[in-house]
Amino acid sequence: MNQPDRYSRFIIPDGVRKVDYKKDEKIADAGTFTIMNEDHTLGNMVRMQLHEDRNVIFAGYRIPHPLESKMQIMIQTNGEKAPTLAMEHALDDLRSEMTSVLSAFDNEASRMRDSDYMHF
């Protein structure tokens, strides 16, 4: 069967970087991030967060082949901000949002656990 070993989805081989960046040679202020062992969940979240940045002209992602554990995120900016800086800001914003969601979830779970609503 052509399916790769399951562990290869989680373990990055020696000598392979988790994230790699390549500046686009044909389009100004554009580049592609290649991220190993990630899927549509992260790709869509990062793409949507990049769209919130007023300096980002284009943001998209793709999974080049379903049997390869690699995702590519393409970014083009208007020149006021480099694509690498746009990605850094998007990831910082996502981290803040996910921390807020986790905190709200923990608070609600504690409230439910302490209330009369749930008894185990």
C-alpha positions in Angstrom: 0.0 0.0 0.0 1.2 3.6 -0.7 0.2 4.9 2.7 3.2 6.2 4.7 3.9 4.8 8.2 1.6 6.5 10.8 4.5 7.7 13.0 5.8 9.7 10.0 2.9 12.2 10.6 4.3 13.1 14.0 8.1 12.7 13.8 10.2 15.0 11.8 13.2 13.3 10.3 16.7 14.4 11.3 17.9 17.3 9.2 14.4 18.4 8.2 13.2 21.7 9.6 9.6 22.1 11.0 9.2 25.4 9.2 11.0 26.7 6.1 10.6 30.0 4.3 11.3 30.8 0.6 11.0 34.3 -0.8 9.1 34.4 -4.1 11.5 35.4 -6.9 8.8 36.6 -9.3 6.3 38.4 -7.1 7.4 41.3 -4.9 6.8 41.1 -1.2 5.7 37.5 -1.4 6.9 34.2 -0.1 6.0 30.6 0.9 6.2 28.9 4.2 6.5 25.2 4.2 5.4 23.6 7.4 6.0 19.9 8.1 3.5 17.5 9.8 0.5 19.9 9.8 -2.8 19.8 8.1 -5.9 21.8 7.1 -6.7 22.7 10.7 -3.7 24.9 11.1 -3.6 26.0 7.5 -7.1 27.4 7.6 -6.6 29.1 10.9 -3.4 30.8 9.8 -4.9 31.8 6.5 -8.0 33.4 8.1 -5.8 35.3 10.6 -3.6 36.6 7.8 -6.6 38.0 6.1 -7.2 40.2 9.1 -4.0 42.0 8.5 -4.6 45.1 6.3 -1.0 44.8 4.9 -1.7 41.3 3.5 -2.9 41.2 -0.1 -3.0 37.5 -0.5 -2.9 34.6 1.9 -3.6 31.0 1.0 -2.5 27.5 1.8 -2.3 24.1 0.2 -1.4 20.5 0.9 0.6 19.6 -2.2 0.0 15.8 -1.9 -2.2 13.9 0.6 0.5 11.3 1.3 3.1 13.9 2.2 2.9 15.6 5.6 3.7 19.1 4.4 1.6 22.2 4.0 2.5 25.4 2.2 1.2 28.9 3.2 1.6 31.6 0.5 1.6 35.2 1.6 1.9 38.5 -0.4 1.9 41.8 1.4 1.6 45.4 0.1 5.3 46.1 1.0 4.7 47.9 4.3 5.3 44.7 6.1 7.4 41.7 5.1 5.6 38.3 4.7 7.7 36.9 7.5 6.5 39.7 9.8 2.9 39.2 8.7 3.2 35.5 9.6 4.8 36.3 13.0 2.0 38.7 13.9 -0.7 36.3 12.7 0.7 33.5 14.9 1.0 35.8 17.9 -2.7 36.8 17.4 -3.7 33.2 17.1 -1.8 32.3 20.2 -3.7 35.0 22.1 -7.0 33.9 20.8 -6.4 30.3 21.6 -5.3 31.2 25.1 -8.5 33.2 25.6 -10.6 30.3 24.3 -8.8 27.8 26.6 -9.3 30.1 29.6 -13.0 30.6 28.9 -13.4 26.8 28.5 -11.6 26.1 31.8 -13.7 28.7 33.6 -16.9 27.2 32.2 -15.8 23.7 33.1 -15.0 24.8 36.6 -18.3 26.5 36.9 -20.2 23.4 35.7 -18.1 21.1 38.0 -18.9 23.3 41.0 -22.6 23.7 40.3 -25.5 21.4 41.0 -25.8 20.8 37.2 -23.4 17.9 37.1 -22.8 15.2 39.7 -20.6 12.3 39.1 
